[in-house]
């Protein structure tokens, strides 16, 4: 019996890259998977159901259970329809994995409003919309006496939570907000039997290959691993076992953010005090200027 036997899982952005690896592993571990992917470009333009269908075809061919969903989770209605499909198809909902994302990089003076709005919509609003509709279902289940044992796994990024990346103000801000959203969700939803965690992955995907400085490094690592038969540290498949564990019914972890890349998993901590200055009187500008580092 697999670690996720009987679990019903929704995975966004599961047609390619990390999301596809999640879907394949979850299905191998016994979960029924709703494979969501709008099928747009790196920048979020267009739509194509082929990637989601190919993932589902591979799961079904291997004896697993999966269905296609091509809703746009950056819309309230699209997120609701996605979760409704999971419940209609498989009778319940146990896990949400928020993975869908796009890139529209640009330096702040040149970033246009539509590029800001699109990235924040897919990442931050997309995460929240799916969580909100899932939470409504789980709350109703809890109130009806059927306490869920549910899990949310969100996708943050090193760009936003550990290493600011020039040219990604929209992406980094959205990813940092997703980490904060995860902590709030963990606190709010535990009463309904829901855990919430986030990952900050580094892996070879369409988006990272298109990121200046990262694409060449990751492509070279893949070529070396293939030539030498060694461990491919940037394979997206390295990310999925942690996500699968966080989605199991037995996992006790909630309210955490983990960096994961290759063979390393690190628990991250957010903003914290590094130095404090105090006064027993009203602050003056000169006093602050003299005492702050």
C-alpha positions as CSV (number, residue, x, y, z in Angstrom):
1,X,0.0,0.0,0.0
2,X,1.3,3.4,-0.9
3,X,1.9,6.3,1.5
4,X,-1.0,8.2,-0.1
5,X,-3.4,5.3,-0.7
6,X,-7.0,6.6,-0.8
7,X,-6.0,10.3,-0.7
8,X,-7.6,12.7,-3.2
9,X,-5.2,15.3,-4.3
10,X,-5.4,18.5,-6.4
11,X,-2.1,19.6,-7.9
12,X,-1.9,22.9,-9.8
13,X,0.6,23.4,-12.6
14,X,0.9,19.6,-12.9
15,X,1.4,19.4,-16.7
16,X,5.1,20.0,-16.6
17,X,8.2,20.3,-14.4
18,X,7.9,20.0,-10.6
19,X,4.1,19.7,-10.7
20,X,4.2,16.8,-13.1
21,X,6.7,15.0,-10.9
22,X,4.4,15.6,-7.9
23,X,1.4,14.1,-9.9
24,X,3.4,11.0,-11.0
25,X,4.7,10.3,-7.5
26,X,1.4,10.9,-5.8
27,X,-0.3,8.5,-8.2
28,X,2.3,5.9,-7.7
29,X,1.8,6.2,-3.9
30,X,-2.0,5.5,-4.4
31,X,-3.5,8.9,-4.5
32,X,-6.3,9.9,-7.0
33,X,-5.0,13.1,-8.7
34,X,-6.7,16.0,-10.3
35,X,-4.0,17.3,-12.7
36,X,-4.6,21.0,-13.2
37,X,-2.7,23.0,-15.8
38,X,-3.9,25.8,-18.0
39,X,-1.1,25.1,-20.4
40,X,0.0,28.6,-21.0
41,X,3.5,29.9,-21.8
42,X,6.1,30.9,-19.3
43,X,4.6,34.3,-19.1
44,X,1.0,32.9,-18.7
45,X,-0.2,33.6,-22.2
46,X,-2.4,31.2,-24.1
47,X,-3.8,27.9,-23.1
48,X,-3.2,24.3,-24.1
49,X,-4.7,21.2,-22.5
50,X,-2.0,18.9,-23.9
51,X,0.5,19.0,-21.0
52,X,-2.2,18.1,-18.4
53,X,-3.6,15.4,-20.6
54,X,-0.1,13.8,-21.1
55,X,0.4,13.7,-17.4
56,X,-2.9,12.0,-16.9
57,X,-2.2,9.6,-19.7
58,X,1.0,8.5,-18.1
59,X,-0.6,8.0,-14.7
60,X,-3.5,6.0,-16.1
61,X,-1.1,3.9,-18.3
62,X,0.8,3.0,-15.1
63,X,-2.4,1.9,-13.4
64,X,-3.1,5.1,-11.4
65,X,-6.2,7.3,-11.2
66,X,-6.1,10.8,-12.5
67,X,-8.3,13.4,-14.4
68,X,-7.5,16.5,-16.3
69,X,-8.5,20.0,-15.2
70,X,-7.5,23.1,-17.3
71,X,-9.2,25.8,-15.2
72,X,-7.3,29.1,-14.6
73,X,-6.7,29.1,-10.8
74,X,-5.9,32.8,-10.9
75,X,-9.6,33.3,-11.1
76,X,-12.0,32.7,-8.2
77,X,-14.4,30.7,-10.3
78,X,-11.6,28.6,-11.8
79,X,-10.3,27.6,-8.4
80,X,-13.8,26.7,-7.2
81,X,-14.5,24.6,-10.3
82,X,-11.2,22.8,-9.8
83,X,-12.0,21.7,-6.3
84,X,-15.6,20.9,-7.2
85,X,-14.3,18.5,-9.9
86,X,-12.1,16.7,-7.4
87,X,-15.1,16.1,-5.1
88,X,-17.4,15.2,-7.9
89,X,-15.0,12.8,-9.5
90,X,-13.5,11.1,-6.4
91,X,-16.0,11.9,-3.6
92,X,-13.8,13.9,-1.3
93,X,-10.7,16.2,-1.1
94,X,-7.7,15.5,1.1
95,X,-4.8,17.5,-0.3
96,X,-4.1,20.6,-2.2
97,X,-0.7,21.2,-3.7
98,X,-0.3,24.7,-5.1
99,X,2.4,24.7,-7.7
100,X,1.3,26.7,-10.7
101,X,3.4,29.7,-11.6
102,X,4.6,32.1,-14.3
103,X,7.4,34.6,-14.8
104,X,7.4,38.1,-16.2
105,X,10.7,39.4,-15.1
106,X,11.8,43.0,-15.3
107,X,13.6,45.6,-13.3
108,X,11.4,47.9,-11.2
109,X,11.7,51.1,-13.3
110,X,10.7,49.2,-16.4
111,X,8.1,46.8,-14.9
112,X,4.7,47.4,-16.4
113,X,1.4,47.1,-14.4
114,X,0.2,44.1,-16.4
115,X,3.3,42.1,-15.6
116,X,3.0,42.9,-11.9
117,X,-0.7,42.0,-11.9
118,X,-0.3,38.7,-13.9
119,X,2.4,37.3,-11.7
120,X,0.7,38.2,-8.4
121,X,-2.6,36.8,-9.8
122,X,-1.2,33.4,-10.7
123,X,1.1,32.9,-7.7
124,X,-0.5,34.7,-4.7
125,X,-4.2,35.0,-5.7
126,X,-4.0,31.5,-7.3
127,X,-2.7,30.0,-4.1
128,X,-5.2,31.8,-2.0
129,X,-8.2,31.1,-4.3
130,X,-7.5,27.3,-4.2
131,X,-6.9,27.4,-0.4
132,X,-10.1,29.4,0.2
133,X,-12.4,27.0,-1.6
134,X,-10.7,24.0,-0.2
135,X,-11.0,25.5,3.3
136,X,-14.7,26.1,2.8
137,X,-15.2,22.4,2.0
138,X,-13.0,21.2,5.0
139,X,-14.8,23.5,7.4
140,X,-18.1,22.1,6.3
141,X,-16.9,18.6,6.7
142,X,-15.6,19.4,10.2
143,X,-18.9,21.0,11.2
144,X,-20.7,17.9,10.0
145,X,-18.7,15.7,12.3
146,X,-16.4,14.4,9.6
147,X,-13.1,15.9,10.8
148,X,-10.7,16.0,7.9
149,X,-7.1,14.9,8.0
150,X,-6.1,17.3,5.2
151,X,-3.0,19.0,4.0
152,X,-2.0,22.0,2.0
153,X,1.5,22.3,0.4
154,X,2.3,25.7,-1.1
155,X,5.2,26.7,-3.3
156,X,7.3,29.6,-2.3
157,X,10.8,30.3,-3.7
158,X,14.3,31.2,-2.7
159,X,13.5,34.4,-4.6
160,X,11.5,36.0,-1.9
161,X,12.3,34.1,1.2
162,X,16.1,33.7,1.3
163,X,17.8,35.3,-1.7
164,X,16.3,38.5,-3.3
165,X,16.7,38.2,-7.1
166,X,17.1,41.4,-9.1
167,X,14.6,41.6,-11.9
168,X,11.9,39.6,-10.0
169,X,10.2,42.1,-7.8
170,X,6.8,40.7,-8.8
171,X,7.7,37.1,-8.4
172,X,9.8,37.5,-5.2
173,X,7.0,39.6,-3.6
174,X,4.4,37.0,-4.4
175,X,6.5,34.1,-3.2
176,X,7.3,35.9,0.1
177,X,3.6,36.5,0.5
178,X,2.9,32.8,-0.1
179,X,5.2,31.9,2.8
180,X,3.3,34.3,5.0
181,X,0.0,33.0,3.7
182,X,1.0,29.5,4.6
183,X,1.7,30.4,8.3
184,X,-1.7,32.1,8.5
185,X,-3.5,29.1,6.9
186,X,-1.7,26.7,9.3
187,X,-2.9,28.7,12.3
188,X,-6.4,29.3,11.1
189,X,-7.2,25.9,9.6
190,X,-5.8,23.5,12.2
191,X,-9.2,23.5,14.0
192,X,-10.7,21.9,10.9
193,X,-8.1,19.2,10.7
194,X,-6.0,20.9,8.1
195,X,-2.2,21.3,8.1
196,X,-0.4,23.8,5.8
197,X,3.3,23.9,4.8
198,X,5.3,25.4,2.0
199,X,8.4,24.5,0.0
200,X,11.0,26.7,-1.6
201,X,12.4,24.5,-4.3
202,X,15.3,24.8,-6.7
203,X,15.0,22.5,-9.7
204,X,15.3,22.5,-13.5
205,X,12.0,23.7,-15.0
206,X,10.8,25.8,-17.9
207,X,10.9,28.9,-15.6
208,X,14.4,28.3,-14.1
209,X,15.9,27.5,-17.5
210,X,14.6,30.8,-18.7
211,X,16.2,32.7,-15.7
212,X,19.5,34.4,-16.6
213,X,22.4,32.7,-14.9
214,X,20.4,29.7,-13.7
215,X,19.5,28.0,-17.0
216,X,23.1,27.4,-18.2
217,X,24.1,26.0,-14.8
218,X,21.2,23.6,-14.6
219,X,21.5,22.5,-18.2
220,X,25.2,21.7,-17.6
221,X,24.4,19.8,-14.4
222,X,21.9,17.6,-16.3
223,X,24.4,16.9,-19.1
224,X,27.1,15.9,-16.6
225,X,24.8,13.7,-14.7
226,X,23.6,12.0,-17.8
227,X,27.1,11.5,-19.1
228,X,28.5,10.2,-15.9
229,X,25.4,8.3,-14.7
230,X,25.5,10.3,-11.5
231,X,22.9,12.1,-9.3
232,X,21.1,15.0,-11.1
233,X,20.9,17.5,-8.3
234,X,18.5,19.8,-10.3
235,X,16.0,17.2,-11.4
236,X,12.5,18.3,-10.5
237,X,11.9,14.7,-9.2
238,X,14.0,15.5,-6.2
239,X,11.4,17.9,-4.9
240,X,8.4,15.6,-4.9
241,X,9.2,13.2,-2.0
242,X,9.1,16.0,0.6
243,X,5.8,17.2,-0.8
244,X,4.4,13.7,-0.8
245,X,5.4,13.2,2.9
246,X,3.9,16.6,3.9
247,X,0.6,15.3,2.2
248,X,0.4,12.0,4.1
249,X,-2.2,11.5,6.7
250,X,0.5,10.5,9.2
251,X,2.6,13.7,8.8
252,X,2.4,15.9,12.0
253,X,4.1,18.9,10.5
254,X,2.3,22.2,10.0
255,X,3.3,25.9,9.7
256,X,6.7,25.2,8.2
257,X,8.6,26.4,5.2
258,X,11.3,24.1,3.7
259,X,14.0,24.8,1.2
260,X,14.5,21.7,-1.0
261,X,17.1,21.1,-3.7
262,X,18.9,18.0,-4.8
263,X,19.7,16.0,-1.7
264,X,19.2,18.8,0.8
265,X,16.1,19.8,2.8
266,X,16.3,22.8,5.2
267,X,13.7,24.3,7.5
268,X,13.6,28.0,7.0
269,X,12.7,30.8,9.5
270,X,11.3,34.2,8.7
271,X,12.0,37.7,9.9
272,X,13.5,37.7,13.4
273,X,15.3,40.2,15.7
274,X,19.0,40.6,15.0
275,X,19.5,43.7,17.1
276,X,17.3,45.9,19.3
277,X,17.8,49.4,20.5
278,X,15.6,50.8,23.3
279,X,14.9,54.1,25.0
280,X,13.1,55.2,28.2
281,X,12.3,58.5,26.6
282,X,10.7,59.7,23.4
283,X,12.9,58.8,20.3
284,X,14.7,61.6,18.5
285,X,15.9,61.3,14.9
286,X,19.5,62.0,16.0
287,X,19.4,59.3,18.6
288,X,18.1,56.7,16.1
289,X,20.7,57.8,13.6
290,X,23.5,57.3,16.1
291,X,22.4,54.0,17.4
292,X,21.0,52.0,14.5
293,X,23.6,50.0,12.7
